[in-house]
């Protein structure tokens, strides 16, 4: 991880003390600054965005996406439930649905997405270089990433925690029982760091075996190269649900009860474009608010024609009882009714969860990922 940029005053002018000298130096610095501004302006004019993305100044990312005609979303391709390639070649999963929601918000068409495979090793480089517009790839929000990598994380879309999976017929039952084991883990991730921190603190000796991605870990696990496999529990649930029948299927694996970390997952954007951050943030808030208000893909048209409350009217960009339309969409640079397209094409937060996460065995009821009104942590800031 790169160090934060260090800065401070220069010392090359330390010996100048006379007023005349200070005046001359000030003039020289002003001239240099003026030339620098001209050079920057010329450089901006000549920059054709050859890195494929762009996005730095406020509003630049949205314009780049609109000019291109598609949203470039960094995702995974091997994690059932979150980011996975289906047999027909299409992408599916919770993260993928939020890519679609963002495309629907911008274009009114959830299909206008280019999915870009983002590995654990290159995901932040893809984002910073502009090769992707947004990273939605089971990425944990941490201080070092938020600050040190000049990224911004929106509200969390899935509250996860790291766990460990073992063979169902093994003798591993808790962290202490992993003494002397070999544990497979994705290299270059917070997962690897958490494993070292927690087992080290517990005094458990183990051998980490790192790989680039989940398919490589699964192959090593099947080959008997590791005794256990660690990842976020959401990931482990998906891998268990899709474990090859030839190897015993889901019943051949068991997830230990221990949760060894907090892993808040959600979309990530580049720092410096507040408008783009707001669009991603409020699209996520919008699908959460829709569930809070009872607006679904099946009733959004009716709710738009005759909103049952002012809150619903504001969310959907329509007037309430003859009143004016709230400027929610316009304030983001989007159509006033953009959330109608999002909800109609992708659904609300609960519909997305039910369609993607519950099939891998992670029930929502009573979990951190339930609505705040039902004891969970999923909560939207008010649209007003």
C-alpha positions in Angstrom: 0.0 0.0 0.0 1.5 3.4 -1.0 2.5 5.8 1.8 0.6 9.0 2.1 2.2 11.9 0.3 4.4 13.9 2.7 4.7 17.6 2.2 6.2 20.7 3.9 7.9 24.1 3.2 10.9 24.2 1.0 14.2 25.6 2.4 15.9 26.9 -0.7 15.1 30.5 0.1 16.2 30.3 3.7 19.1 32.9 3.5 17.1 35.9 2.1 16.2 38.5 4.6 16.0 41.9 3.0 12.7 43.5 2.0 14.0 44.1 -1.6 15.0 40.5 -1.9 11.7 39.2 -0.5 9.9 41.4 -3.0 11.8 40.0 -6.0 11.3 36.5 -4.8 7.6 37.1 -4.5 7.4 38.4 -8.0 9.4 35.4 -9.3 7.1 33.0 -7.5 4.0 34.7 -8.8 5.4 34.5 -12.4 6.1 30.8 -12.0 2.7 30.1 -10.5 1.0 31.9 -13.5 3.0 29.8 -16.0 2.1 26.7 -14.1 -1.6 27.5 -14.3 -1.3 28.1 -18.1 0.5 24.8 -18.5 -2.2 22.9 -16.5 -4.9 24.5 -18.6 -3.2 23.5 -21.8 -2.6 20.0 -20.5 -6.3 19.6 -19.7 -7.3 20.6 -23.2 -4.8 18.1 -24.7 -5.9 15.2 -22.5 -8.1 12.9 -24.4 -8.8 10.5 -21.5 -6.7 7.8 -23.1 -6.8 5.7 -20.0 -10.4 4.9 -20.8 -12.1 6.5 -17.8 -11.4 9.9 -16.6 -12.9 11.4 -13.6 -11.1 13.7 -11.2 -12.8 17.1 -11.2 -16.3 17.6 -9.9 -18.8 16.2 -12.5 -16.2 14.8 -14.8 -17.0 11.2 -14.2 -20.7 11.6 -14.9 -20.0 13.4 -18.2 -17.4 10.7 -19.2 -19.9 7.9 -18.5 -22.6 9.7 -20.5 -20.3 10.4 -23.4 -19.2 6.7 -23.4 -22.8 5.4 -23.2 -22.0 2.8 -20.6 -21.0 2.5 -17.0 -17.7 0.6 -16.4 -18.1 -1.3 -13.1 -15.3 -3.3 -11.5 -16.6 -6.6 -10.2 -15.6 -10.2 -9.3 -16.4 -13.2 -11.5 -16.0 -16.1 -9.1 -18.1 -15.4 -6.0 -21.6 -16.8 -6.1 -24.1 -14.4 -4.5 -22.0 -11.3 -5.1 -20.1 -11.4 -8.4 -20.2 -14.5 -10.6 -20.4 -15.4 -14.2 -23.4 -17.6 -15.0 -23.3 -20.5 -17.5 -24.8 -18.3 -20.1 -21.9 -15.8 -19.7 -23.9 -13.1 -17.9 -22.8 -11.5 -14.6 -24.9 -12.1 -11.5 -24.8 -11.2 -7.8 -25.5 -8.6 -5.2 -22.6 -6.3 -6.3 -23.7 -6.7 -10.0 -27.2 -5.6 -9.1 -25.8 -2.3 -7.7 -23.9 -1.8 -10.9 -27.2 -2.2 -12.8 -29.0 0.2 -10.3 -26.4 2.9 -11.0 -26.8 2.4 -14.8 -30.5 2.7 -14.5 -30.1 5.9 -12.5 -27.9 7.5 -15.1 -29.3 6.1 -18.4 -32.7 4.8 -17.5 -31.4 1.4 -18.7 -29.9 -1.1 -16.2 -28.2 -3.0 -19.1 -25.8 -0.3 -20.0 -22.9 -1.7 -17.9 -19.5 -2.9 -19.0 -18.3 -5.3 -16.3 -14.6 -5.2 -15.8 -12.9 -8.0 -13.8 -11.1 -6.4 -10.8 -8.8 -8.7 -8.9 -7.8 -8.2 -5.3 -4.4 -7.1 -6.6 -5.4 -4.6 -9.3 -8.8 -3.2 -8.2 -7.6 0.1 -6.8 -5.2 0.7 -9.7 -8.2 0.2 -12.1 -10.1 2.7 -10.2 -7.4 5.4 -9.8 -6.4 5.1 -13.5 -10.0 5.7 -14.6 -10.3 2.2 -16.3 -13.4 1.7 -14.2 -15.9 4.3 -13.0 -16.8 2.6 -9.8 -15.6 -0.5 -7.9 -18.4 -2.7 -6.5 -16.5 -5.9 -5.6 -16.8 -7.0 -2.0 -14.3 -4.4 -1.0 -13.9 -3.7 2.8 -14.0 -0.1 3.9 -10.9 0.6 6.0 -9.1 3.8 7.1 -6.0 3.0 5.0 -8.0 2.5 1.9 -10.3 5.5 2.4 -7.5 7.9 3.3 -4.2 6.5 1.8 -5.6 5.4 -1.6 -7.6 8.6 -2.1 -10.9 6.7 -2.5 -14.3 7.3 -1.1 -16.6 4.5 0.1 -20.3 5.0 -0.1 -22.8 3.6 2.5 -22.4 -0.1 3.1 -24.4 -2.6 1.0 -23.4 -5.7 2.9 -22.1 -6.1 6.5 -19.9 -9.1 6.5 -17.3 -10.7 8.7 -14.4 -13.0 8.1 -14.8 -16.7 8.8 -13.1 -20.0 8.2 -14.4 -23.0 6.3 -13.2 -26.6 6.7 -14.1 -30.1 5.6 -17.3 -31.3 7.2 -15.7 -34.5 8.5 -12.6 -32.7 9.8 -11.8 -32.3 13.5 -11.6 -28.5 13.3 -14.2 -26.9 15.5 -12.8 -23.5 16.6 -9.7 -21.3 16.2 -7.6 -23.2 18.8 -8.1 -26.4 16.9 -6.4 -24.9 13.8 -3.0 -25.3 15.5 -0.5 -26.6 13.0 -2.9 -26.3 10.1 -2.4 -24.8 6.6 -4.9 -22.2 5.7 -5.6 -20.9 2.2 -6.2 -17.2 1.8 -6.3 -14.6 -1.0 -3.0 -12.6 -1.0 -2.9 -8.9 -0.7 -6.2 -8.5 1.1 -7.4 -7.4 4.5 -8.4 -11.1 4.9 -4.7 -12.1 5.0 -3.9 -9.4 7.5 -6.9 -10.4 9.7 -5.8 -14.0 9.7 -2.3 -13.2 10.8 -3.5 -10.7 13.5 -6.2 -12.9 15.1 -4.5 -16.3 15.0 -1.2 -14.7 16.1 -2.9 -13.0 19.1 -4.5 -16.3 20.0 -1.2 -18.1 19.9 -2.3 -20.4 17.1 0.6 -21.6 14.9 -0.4 -22.1 11.2 0.9 -21.9 7.7 -0.8 -19.4 5.3 -0.9 -20.4 1.7 -1.8 -17.4 -0.5 -3.5 -17.4 -3.9 -4.7 -14.8 -6.3 -8.4 -15.7 -6.4 -11.1 -18.0 -5.1 -11.0 -20.6 -7.9 -7.3 -21.1 -7.2 -8.0 -21.5 -3.5 -10.8 -24.0 -4.2 -8.6 -26.1 -6.4 -5.9 -26.1 -3.7 -8.4 -27.0 -1.0 -9.8 -29.9 -3.1 -6.2 -31.1 -3.8 -5.6 -31.2 0.0 -2.9 -28.5 -0.1 -4.7 -26.7 2.8 -6.8 -27.8 5.7 -8.9 -24.7 5.9 -9.9 -21.7 3.8 -10.6 -18.2 5.1 -12.6 -15.4 3.5 -15.6 -13.2 4.3 -18.5 -15.4 5.5 -20.6 -14.1 2.6 -18.0 -15.4 0.2 -17.6 -18.8 2.1 -21.4 -19.2 2.0 -21.4 -18.7 -1.8 -18.4 -21.1 -2.3 -20.1 -23.7 -0.2 -23.4 -23.4 -2.0 -21.6 -23.9 -5.4 -19.1 -26.6 -4.2 -18.7 -29.3 -6.9 -21.1 -32.2 -6.4 -18.2 -34.5 -7.5 -16.4 -33.4 -4.3 -19.4 -33.9 -2.1 -21.4 -30.7 -2.8 -22.3 -28.2 0.0 -22.6 -30.9 2.6 -18.8 -31.6 2.3 -18.0 -28.2 3.9 -18.6 -26.6 7.2 -18.2 -23.0 8.2 -16.8 -22.5 11.7 -18.9 -20.3 14.0 -16.1 -17.8 14.8 -16.2 -14.4 13.1 -12.8 -12.8 13.2 -13.3 -9.4 11.8 -15.7 -6.6 10.7 -16.0 -6.3 6.9 -18.3 -3.5 5.7 -18.6 -3.9 2.0 -19.9 -1.3 -0.5 -19.2 0.7 -3.7 -15.9 2.7 -4.0 -15.2 5.8 -6.1 -12.2 8.1 -6.7 -11.8 11.0 -4.4 -12.2 14.5 -5.9 -15.5 14.2 -7.8 -18.2 14.9 -5.2 -21.1 14.8 -7.8 -20.2 11.3 -8.8 -19.9 10.2 -5.1 -23.3 11.7 -4.4 -24.9 9.8 -7.4 -23.5 6.4 -6.3 -24.3 7.1 -2.6 -27.9 8.2 -3.2 -28.6 5.5 -5.6 -27.8 3.0 -2.8 -29.7 5.1 -0.3 -32.6 5.2 -2.8 -33.1 1.4 -3.0 -32.8 1.2 0.8 -35.4 4.0 1.2 -37.7 2.2 -1.3 -37.7 -0.9 0.9 -38.3 1.3 4.0 -41.3 2.9 2.3 -42.7 -0.3 0.8 -42.0 0.6 -2.8 -41.1 -2.4 -4.9 -40.5 -3.3 -8.6 -44.1 -4.5 -8.8 -45.8 -1.4 -7.4 -43.5 1.5 -8.3 -45.6 2.5 -11.3 -48.8 2.7 -9.2 -46.9 4.5 -6.4 -45.6 7.1 -8.9 -49.1 7.7 -10.3 -50.7 8.1 -6.9 -48.0 8.4 -4.2 -49.3 7.3 -0.8 -47.1 9.8 1.1 -44.9 12.8 0.6 -41.8 10.6 1.3 -42.7 8.3 -1.5 -43.4 11.2 -3.8 -40.0 12.8 -3.1 -38.2 9.5 -3.7 -39.9 8.9 -7.0 -39.7 12.4 -8.3 -43.4 13.2 -8.5 -45.6 15.8 -6.9 -47.8 15.0 -3.9 -51.4 16.1 -3.7 -50.8 18.8 -6.4 -47.6 20.0 -4.9 -44.3 20.7 -6.7 -41.8 17.9 -7.6 -39.0 17.7 -5.1 -35.6 18.3 -6.8 -33.9 15.0 -5.6 -32.9 13.9 -9.1 -32.1 17.3 -10.4 -29.8 18.0 -7.4 -27.7 15.0 -8.6 -27.6 16.0 -12.2 -30.1 13.2 -13.0 -33.7 13.0 -14.2 -36.3 13.9 -11.5 -37.8 10.4 -11.7 -34.5 8.4 -11.9 -35.4 6.2 -8.9 -38.5 5.0 -10.8 -36.2 3.4 -13.3 -33.9 2.0 -10.7 -36.7 0.4 -8.7 -38.7 -0.9 -11.7 -35.6 -2.5 -13.3 -33.6 -3.7 -10.3 -35.9 -3.5 -7.3 -35.5 -2.3 -3.8 -32.8 -3.4 -1.3 -34.8 -6.3 0.0 -35.6 -7.6 -3.5 -32.0 -7.4 -4.5 -30.9 -9.3 -1.4 -33.6 -12.0 -1.8 -32.6 -12.5 -5.4 -28.9 -12.8 -4.8 -27.8 -13.5 -1.2 -30.5 -15.7 0.2 -30.0 -18.4 -2.5 -26.5 -19.0 -1.1 -27.9 -19.7 2.4 -27.6 -16.4 4.1 -31.0 -15.5 5.6 -31.5 -11.8 6.1 -34.0 -12.0 9.0 -32.2 -11.1 12.3 -28.9 -10.3 10.6 -26.9 -7.1 10.4 -28.2 -6.8 6.8 -31.8 -6.4 7.8 -33.5 -3.0 7.9 -32.9 -0.9 11.0 -36.6 -1.2 11.8 -36.1 -4.9 12.2 -32.9 -4.8 14.2 -30.4 -4.6 11.4 -28.0 -1.9 10.3 -29.4 -1.1 6.8 -30.6 2.5 7.0 -31.1 5.3 4.5 -30.5 8.9 5.1 -33.8 10.8 4.5 -34.7 12.0 1.0 -35.9 15.5 1.8 
